């Protein structure tokens, strides 16, 4: 971290006072140590871009050619926009699909300290110091796999708890349904007694009132 700050400071000395916004590290919780971030733009916008500076998109980055179609004469993908996604295999570095990176993977990040112009024409020259991503190398996924194992285990526990909870709810609903069926059948019998002119009618009516209390 101190080396980055030193290099960014030396770069700022090449500009006039207050002409460049200095680089600052990310403002995150320091409970896990200091944090820095780096990214790269897909395109460079300029009216004068030589053909030698242009380069095609990697098929792994733009498999459907969507980004390539967005290019114009003044907005193009250059070598400064290209990021190499790599994987360490034994002692060799090979290309890796960027979609294969997962949160928690151990990677090595390569970047350049760059001054981007932020001012518009007629406003004077203003720059900002950024870390431009150049390479991202996959090293190890042990922590990712361990984390996923714990997550899947917790999901399994939660799923069993949910299934047990649903089973209890279904059981209560079934018991409630049985109770309603019993009451309905009783009231049907009472109505039958009411329609009967025999002496049992008064007994049936009294039985219904007793159970309804």
N, C-alpha and C positions, 0 to 999 in steps of 0.2 A: 504493500500500500504506500509506503513512504517513497519507494522508487517512482511510482506513478505520479505522486504529487510533485516530486522533484523534477521529473521530465516535463510535466505540464507547466510548472513554473518557468523552466528554461525556455519553453516555447513562448510563453507570454512576454518574455523579454524582447522577442523579435518584433513586437508590436508597440505602438504608441500607448501611452497611459490611458486606461479605461477603454481601450479599443477592443479588447477581448474579454469575454466573460470567463472567469477561471473555472477549471474543473473541480467539482465537489463529489464526494462519494455519496451513495444512496443513503437517504435518511430512514433507515429501518431500525428495528429493535436490535440492540447489540448483544442480546442474550446468547446468540449463536456466533458471535464474532462480527468483524467488520464485513460489509457487503458492498460489492461493486456490480454494475451491470454494463453490458455492452450490446450494441445492435448495429445493424447495417441497413441502409436504404436499398430498395430494389432498383431505384432509378436515380440518374443524375440529370438535373435540369440545367441546360445551358444552350445558348445560341451557337456556340462554337465548340463542337465536340468532334475531334478528329476520328476517322475510321479506325485508326490504330488503337484507340482507347475503348472501342466497343467490343463486347464479347457476348456470345449466346448464353441463354439460361441453361443451367444443368437440367437434364430431363428428370432428375429426382426432385428438383425444386419446382419445376413447372411442367408436370407430365402432360397436361392437356393443352399447353401452349397459350394459356389465357394471359399470362403476364407478357409474353412476347408480342401479343397482338395490341397491347396497350402502348407500345413504343411509338414515338413520333420522331420528327427531325430534331426536335429540341428536348425530348425526354427519352433517354436511352439507358440500357443496362451496360455499365462499364466494368472494367476490371476492379475498380475501387468499390463496386457494389457486390462483387462476387464473394460468396462465403463457401469455404470448403468444409463439407461435413465428412468427417473421417472416423475410422475405427482402428484401434491398435490390435493387430493379430500377430502374436509372437513378437517378431521384430520388424514387422511391416505395417505400413499405414495404407489402408484401403478405403475407397469411397463408401459412404453409408447413407442410406435413405434418411433424410431429416425427420421423417415421420416415425422413425424407429427410436428416437430419443424419448425417455420417460422422466418424469419428475422423480428425483432421488438418485438418478444415475450419476456416477462419478465421471466427470469430463475434464478435459483441459481446454482452456479458452485462449485463443490467440487474437490479439487486437493491436490496432495502431492508434496512436494519439493524433487526432486530426483537429484542425481548426476549420469549422464550417462558417461560411459567411451568412449572416442573418439579416443584414440591412438591405433595404431596397434602394434602387437607383435614386440619387439625389439626397439620400439621408446620411451620407458619410459611411465609411467602412466600419462595420461592426462584425465581430466573430464570436463564436462560442467554442469552447474546447470539449471534445467528446471522445469516447473510446469506441472506435469503429471496429466491429467484429470482422475478423478475417478467417479464422478457423475454429471449428468446434470438434474436438476429438473425443470419441467415446472410449472410456477406459475400463469401467467395471459396473455391473448392475447388481452386485451382491446386496447392497442396502435396499434397492428397489424391490428385489425379490422377497427379502425378509419382511419389508413393510407390507407388500401385497399379501403375503402369507398371513400376517396378523389381521389385516383388513378382512380377508376372506373368512378367517376363523371367527372374527367378531360378527360378520354378516351371517354366518351359519348359526351362531348362538342366537342372534336376534331373530332369525327366521324361525327357529324352533320355538322361541318365546311367542312369536306372533301366531304360529300355528296352534300352540296351546291356548292362547287367549281366544282365538277364533273358535276353537273347539268348545271352550267354556260358554261363549256367547251362544253358539248353536244349541248347546245342551239346555241353556236357560230358555231359549226360544221354543225348543221342543216341549219343555215342561209347561211353559205358558200356553202353548197350543193345546196340550192335553187338558189343561184346566178349563180353557174356553169351550172345548168340545163337550166336557162334562156338564158345564152350566147350560149350554145350548140344548143338550139332550134332556136335561131336567126340565127346562122351560117348555120343551115340546111335550113332555109327558104331562106337565101341568095343564097345558092348553087342551090336551086330549081329555083330561079329567074335567075341565071346565065345560066341554061340550057334552059330557056325559051327564045325564039327568039322574044317574044312580046315586046312592049314598056315598060312593067313593069320591065324588067330585069335591065335597067339602074337605075330605082328608087330603086330597092332592093339593088343593089350594093352600091349606094350612102348612103342608110340608114345604112348599115353595117359599112361603113367607118366612119360615123358620130358617131355611138355608140362605135366604137373601140377607138376613141380618148380619 
